Amino acid sequence: MRGLPLLGLVAVLLAGLSPAARAEDLVVTLSTREVAITSTYTGTEITAFGLIERDASTIARIGAYEVVVAVQGPAGDVVVQRKDQYGPIWLTDSRQRYSKVPLFFSRLSAKPIETITDENTRQRLKLGLEHYLPADNTFKGREKEAFAFRNALLRLRREQGGLIEDSKAVTMIRPNLFTARIALPATAPTGLYLVNLSVLSEGVPLKTVQAGFVVRKVGFDAFVANSARTDSWGYAAFAVLMAMLLGWLANVVFRKD
């Protein structure tokens, strides 16, 4: 009889050590892992394919699955300048430098993000565009000016193609099968891009996975860019010689005898 409590304790421990049933899982693949930039590059599109898997022992969900994709490119410094008119001349009135700002950010979904989940969840998953802007302590006591500069930064990034919101880029082919179109503009910076894919149901995040791809220059463009970084004097001499050669050719072609 004394062995029964011991056997019960062993059974409880073994149950605790047994793997728990999985809930939703997400399998993702990208149409390419590398984007090559050449002199004829005008932009491209990458497709993410996703499959939502669920364990047979989990309870079936009433709500449909929703997918939100956030693509973040390499970070860099961005300077926002504000100009004011002094008489007939426009001069720079003030400027603000933002460090480590993603030079490309794209948020993709099948419908407006506000209808998928609430603000707290978007902030936790960093799905809001404003969450990728660094906090700036230089505007203490000047909240209106900080708000104006941040809005200007978002507007400029949108105009330059570095900030994209597309609520029709995700297509649910089946209830658990989807595709997401990631559009890269001609101005896409080189470097590593991280793709975060989140699955939600009734506003509740279920699973997030990360994939990535690289944008890099190839061919003669890559040679010129690498030379400019590693051999500045040689690059400058080459640029001067090319300018002289082009000038001489123009003089020969358009010379009037």
TAZI-V398511 format. One record per residue. RES is the residue in one letter. PHI is phi as a letter, one per 20 degrees, with the letter a starting at -180 (NA if undefined). NEAR is the number of other C-alpha atoms within 12 Angstrom. D_CENTER is the distance of its C-alpha to the mean C-alpha in Angstrom with 1 decimal. Layout:
BEGIN
RES,PHI,NEAR,D_CENTER
RES,PHI,NEAR,D_CENTER
END
This chain:
BEGIN
M,NA,7,63.6
R,f,8,62.0
G,f,9,59.7
L,f,10,58.0
P,f,11,56.0
L,f,12,54.9
L,f,13,53.9
G,f,14,52.0
L,f,14,50.1
V,f,14,49.2
A,f,14,48.0
V,f,13,45.7
L,f,12,44.3
L,f,13,43.7
A,f,13,42.0
G,f,12,39.7
L,e,10,38.9
S,f,10,38.2
P,f,8,34.6
A,f,12,33.3
A,f,15,32.5
R,f,16,28.9
A,e,20,27.2
E,f,28,24.3
D,c,25,22.3
L,c,30,19.4
V,d,25,19.4
V,c,31,16.4
T,b,24,16.4
L,d,27,14.4
S,f,21,16.4
T,b,19,15.7
R,d,22,14.5
E,b,21,14.9
V,d,31,14.5
A,e,28,17.5
I,d,28,17.8
T,c,22,21.4
S,f,16,23.5
T,d,14,23.3
Y,f,21,19.5
T,c,16,18.6
G,o,21,15.3
T,b,23,14.7
E,c,22,13.5
I,d,28,12.5
T,d,28,14.0
A,d,37,13.4
F,d,30,16.8
G,c,37,17.6
L,c,28,21.0
I,e,33,21.9
E,d,23,25.0
R,c,23,27.4
D,f,16,30.5
A,f,13,33.8
S,e,11,35.2
T,f,14,32.6
I,f,13,33.6
A,f,15,32.4
R,e,18,30.0
I,f,9,31.2
G,f,14,27.9
A,f,21,25.5
Y,e,37,22.2
E,c,41,19.0
V,c,50,15.5
V,c,52,12.3
V,d,49,8.9
A,d,45,5.7
V,d,42,2.6
Q,c,39,1.8
G,e,34,4.5
P,f,27,8.1
A,e,25,9.9
G,a,21,13.0
D,e,17,15.7
V,c,26,16.1
V,d,21,19.6
V,d,25,20.6
Q,d,21,24.2
R,d,20,26.6
K,d,14,29.7
D,c,14,33.0
Q,e,11,36.1
Y,d,10,39.2
G,m,7,41.9
P,e,7,41.0
I,d,10,38.3
W,e,12,34.7
L,c,14,33.6
T,f,14,30.7
D,e,14,31.5
S,b,15,28.8
R,b,22,25.4
Q,b,26,22.7
R,d,24,20.5
Y,d,28,17.2
S,e,19,16.4
K,l,20,13.3
V,e,30,10.9
P,g,35,7.3
L,f,38,8.3
F,b,44,5.4
F,b,42,3.6
S,c,40,5.0
R,d,42,7.5
L,c,39,10.0
S,b,38,13.5
A,e,28,17.1
K,b,22,18.4
P,g,22,17.8
I,f,30,16.1
E,f,18,19.2
T,e,18,21.4
I,e,29,19.6
T,b,29,19.7
D,e,21,20.8
E,f,20,19.4
N,f,16,20.3
T,f,23,18.4
R,f,28,15.2
Q,f,16,15.7
R,f,17,16.5
L,e,30,13.4
K,l,27,11.2
L,e,37,10.5
G,e,31,11.7
L,f,34,10.2
E,f,23,13.1
H,f,22,12.4
Y,e,32,9.9
L,e,31,12.7
P,f,22,15.2
A,f,19,18.7
D,d,21,21.2
N,e,13,24.9
T,e,16,26.4
F,d,16,26.8
K,f,12,29.1
G,n,11,31.5
R,c,13,29.6
E,f,15,27.2
K,f,12,27.7
E,f,19,26.7
A,f,26,23.6
F,f,20,22.6
A,f,19,23.4
F,f,28,21.3
R,f,33,18.2
N,f,18,18.7
A,f,22,19.3
L,f,34,16.1
L,f,32,14.1
R,f,19,16.5
L,f,21,16.2
R,f,28,12.5
R,f,22,13.0
E,f,15,16.0
Q,e,20,14.5
G,n,23,11.8
G,e,34,8.9
L,b,35,8.5
I,c,35,9.0
E,c,32,10.8
D,c,26,12.6
S,e,26,15.1
K,c,22,16.7
A,e,29,14.1
V,d,36,15.2
T,d,28,18.8
M,e,27,21.0
I,f,18,23.5
R,c,16,25.5
P,g,22,25.4
N,c,26,23.7
L,c,24,22.1
F,b,33,19.0
T,c,34,16.7
A,c,40,13.3
R,e,34,12.7
I,d,43,9.4
A,e,30,10.6
L,d,35,10.0
P,f,28,12.3
A,f,23,15.1
T,e,23,13.8
A,f,38,10.6
P,f,29,11.2
T,f,29,12.4
G,p,25,11.3
L,e,24,9.6
Y,d,32,6.2
L,d,28,6.1
V,d,37,6.5
N,d,36,8.4
L,d,44,11.1
S,d,44,13.7
V,d,43,17.2
L,c,33,19.3
S,b,25,22.9
E,l,19,24.7
G,n,25,21.9
V,d,25,22.2
P,f,28,19.4
L,d,28,20.9
K,b,29,18.5
T,c,29,15.0
V,c,27,14.1
Q,c,24,11.4
A,c,29,11.1
G,a,30,9.8
F,b,30,10.6
V,c,26,11.8
V,d,32,12.2
R,b,25,15.6
K,e,24,18.7
V,c,20,21.8
G,m,16,25.5
F,f,15,27.1
D,f,18,23.9
A,f,19,22.9
F,f,18,26.5
V,f,22,26.6
A,f,20,23.4
N,f,18,24.7
S,f,19,28.1
A,f,18,27.0
R,e,14,25.5
T,e,13,28.2
D,c,15,31.3
S,f,15,31.2
W,f,13,35.0
G,f,16,35.1
Y,f,19,32.2
A,f,17,34.1
A,f,15,37.3
F,f,17,35.8
A,f,17,34.3
V,f,14,37.8
L,f,14,39.6
M,f,14,37.4
A,f,14,38.0
M,f,14,41.7
L,f,14,41.8
L,f,14,40.1
G,f,15,42.5
W,f,14,45.5
L,f,13,44.4
A,f,13,44.0
N,f,13,47.4
V,f,12,49.0
V,f,11,47.5
F,d,10,48.3
R,f,10,51.5
K,d,7,54.5
D,e,6,57.8
END
